[in-house]
Amino acid sequence: MALKDEKKMKDPQICPFQEAMDLISGKWTMSIINTLMGGKMRFKELERSVTGINTRMLVKELKQLESRKIITRKAFATMPPTVEYSLTEKGKTLKPVLIEIQLWAMKNMN
């Protein structure tokens, strides 16, 4: 755990609920995580799968998720360069949260 994260955890002013909501409340965050629940994907596959997102925003969101250790990025030395994204073990723990949100939406959004 990074020193910054350790300080946050020890700070009584930091609310764990708010930290979690900050993580998942981005417009594209949950869509990206949900898409990666199916397994690793290359950048273009991911871009095509997350409907409505533009390249710049996808790059920004992926960097943020990688910095929070939700996803991992693996670059291959090929021509052209190949990059794959996948969920970390920490990211995979969001699966039950996603399922519950989807179930709630199906029951209540009609």
Secondary structure, 3 states (H helix, E strand, C coil): CCHHHHHHHHCCCCCHHHHHHHHHCCCCHHHHHHHHCCCCEEHHHHHHHCCCCCHHHHHHHHHHHHHCCCEEEEEECCCCCEEEEEECHHHHCCHHHHHHHHHHHHHHCC
